[in-house]
């Protein structure tokens, strides 16, 4: 019997409450693959429980094993309690605005996009939310 309460996620390494809720997951049928490659894509995270570090690798794709695109920037997400790598923030979420972009053209890189917080499923464990007094 499945419960209707949303799932909450904790760090798999130290068990710290990350305040990530399944209520903030992108749906699987959104224009990018929200659940691909063993990850969960969130639209919002509690930034007070995570560490962020910018990653900017501008290299040809054949020079790196960890290639994710030419001149793309991403941000590492780590657990604030233990420092374990949880995932990355990408700038390829849904458009912030409706309609055409800055130059009056269709969807392109000119249209600002919301961040997509992509968390590895191996780095988190499903748990119960922390009591309100512990937060």
N, C-alpha and C positions, 0 to 999 in steps of 0.2 A: 504494500500500500504506500504510494508516494505521498509525501507531505506537501502542502501548498506553500510552506515557508521557504523563502529563498535561501540558497546555499551561501555560506560565508567561507572565505579562504584564509588559511594561515600559512606561515612559512614552513616548509617541509623540514628545514634544517633545525630551527630552534623552537618552532611552535608559536612564534609571536603572531598576534592578531594583526593582520594587514588591513582590516576594515574594507576588504574587497567583497562586494556582494554580487550575486548572480543577476540581481536586478539591473546592474550597469553593463551587462554583457551586450555586445552588438548581436543582432540576430544573424543566424547562419546564412540567410539568403540576401544579405546586403551586397552591394556591388563588388566588394573585395571578399575574399574567402576569410570569414571571421574566425573559423576554427581550424585552420590548416596547420600542418607541420607540428602538431602537438602543442598548440598554443591556444590561449583564450584571449579574445580581444575585448577590452573594456573601454567604455566611453568616458569613465571617470574613475579616479583613484584618490585615496586620502594621502596627499603629499607629505603630511606630517609623519607618516609611518614608513616612508620609503626614502632612499637616497637616490639622487639623480646625478649622472656624470655624462657630459657631452662626448660623443664619439663622432669624429669626422675623418673618414678615410677616403681620400680622393686618389684612387689608384685604378689602373686598368684591371678588368675582371680576371685576367689570367695571372695576376701577381698575388692574389690573395685567395685563400681557401674559404674565407668567411665573407664572400661577396654578396652585397645586397643591392647594388645599383651604382651607376656612375654618378659621382658628386651628390650622393644622397647623405643627409645627416640623420643621425639617430641618437638617442639618449639611453644610456644604460640605467636600468632600474635594479636597485639592490635593496635587500632587507635592511632597515635601519638598525635592527637589534644585532644581527650577526654578520651582515655584509655579503650574504649569498646573492649571486646574480639571479634575479627573478625573470628578467625579460628586457624589452626595449620599448621606447616611445617612438613611433613613426608619425610623419606629418601627412599621411595619406588617408585620413578619415573622411567622413562625409563633408561636403562643402558647407561653409559657414553661411553662405548666402544663396538665394534662389536666383535664377535667371542667368544672364550672360556675365562674363568677366569684365575686368578693367578695360579691355580694349573692345568691348562689344561683341566678342566672339563667344563660341560655345564653351563647354567645360574644357579647361586647360590648367596649366600650372599657375596661371594668373589668378585663378579663383582661390582665395584662402580656404584652408581646410582645417577641420578639427583634429586634435591629436588622437591617435589610436594607441592605447596602452596594451602591448602584446606580452602577456605573461605566459611563461612555460608551464605546462601542466605538471611536469616533474618537480618543479620548484615550489609548488603549493599543495596544501592538503585541505580537504573540505572539513570544516568544523562548525561548531556552534558559535553564535556571536557572543562576545564578551558581555558580562553584565554591565548595565549602565553605570554602576558605581566604579567599575574598574577602568572605564574609558577616560 
